[in-house]
Amino acid sequence: MQTTQQSPSSWMVSKNFKLSEVTCKHCGRHGMQKEFIDLLQQFRDFLGAPVVITSGYRCAGHPVEAAKKGKVGRHRMGVAVDIHSPGMSLENLYKKIVEFGRFLGVGVSLEGGFIHCDKRETKARWKYKDGKDVAWDGKWETL
């Protein structure tokens, strides 16, 4: 009898997400908090459509995190992802994120084609413009 062995990158961390999707693209380390993965899976179930993670956990040496000069970002804390959903507009994805209501930090990058979602204590909305986070009122028409 022949057995096949799965590589660690194909291991599942939830029903719909692989370990490779949430690990740092810089070092390959997994630092995503289990509670956040569970929340992300709940959103995927709510959405009823695929969710692609373009950025999950980021180590301190990841170029984006290193550029923050001492500030610890939510990706580095293991409570943030940048996502999109194939075949769904960013506007419709944003509306579903708002309807879901459990990601309090939400940032939209029209240029990058993703939405940042994170866990935090207070609601925050921003847009990415010219590589910077800019406060935003959360109304799609004002992007």
C-alpha positions, 0 to 999 in steps of 0.5 A, spaced: 500 500 500 502 506 497 501 512 502 502 519 500 504 525 504 502 532 504 507 537 505 506 542 510 504 548 506 498 544 504 496 543 511 489 546 513 488 551 518 481 551 517 475 548 513 477 553 507 484 556 508 491 552 508 497 554 512 501 557 506 495 562 505 496 565 512 504 564 513 509 570 512 511 570 505 518 573 507 520 567 512 515 562 511 513 562 519 506 562 521 504 567 526 496 568 525 492 567 532 487 561 532 481 566 534 483 570 528 483 564 523 476 562 526 473 569 525 476 569 518 473 562 516 466 565 519 467 570 514 468 565 509 462 561 511 458 568 511 460 570 504 459 563 501 464 564 496 472 563 496 476 568 499 484 569 497 489 572 502 494 576 499 497 577 505 497 574 512 502 574 518 508 578 517 514 577 521 518 583 524 523 582 518 518 582 512 519 589 508 512 592 510 513 591 517 520 593 517 518 599 514 514 601 520 520 603 524 518 599 531 511 600 530 507 593 531 502 592 525 496 588 526 499 583 520 505 582 525 500 581 531 497 575 527 490 579 527 490 581 520 489 579 512 489 583 506 483 579 501 479 579 495 474 574 492 475 572 485 469 574 481 466 579 486 468 586 486 471 590 491 465 594 492 461 588 493 466 585 498 466 591 502 459 591 503 459 584 505 465 585 510 460 591 513 454 586 513 458 581 517 460 586 522 466 583 526 472 586 522 473 593 526 479 595 522 478 595 514 482 598 509 480 599 502 486 599 496 483 600 489 490 600 486 492 594 490 485 590 489 484 588 496 481 589 502 485 589 509 481 586 515 483 586 522 481 585 529 481 591 534 477 594 539 475 600 536 472 601 529 477 604 524 476 605 516 481 608 511 483 607 504 490 606 501 492 612 497 499 613 494 502 607 499 499 611 505 493 610 510 488 615 509 482 616 514 476 615 510 469 615 512 467 608 510 462 610 504 464 607 498 462 613 494 467 617 497 473 613 495 
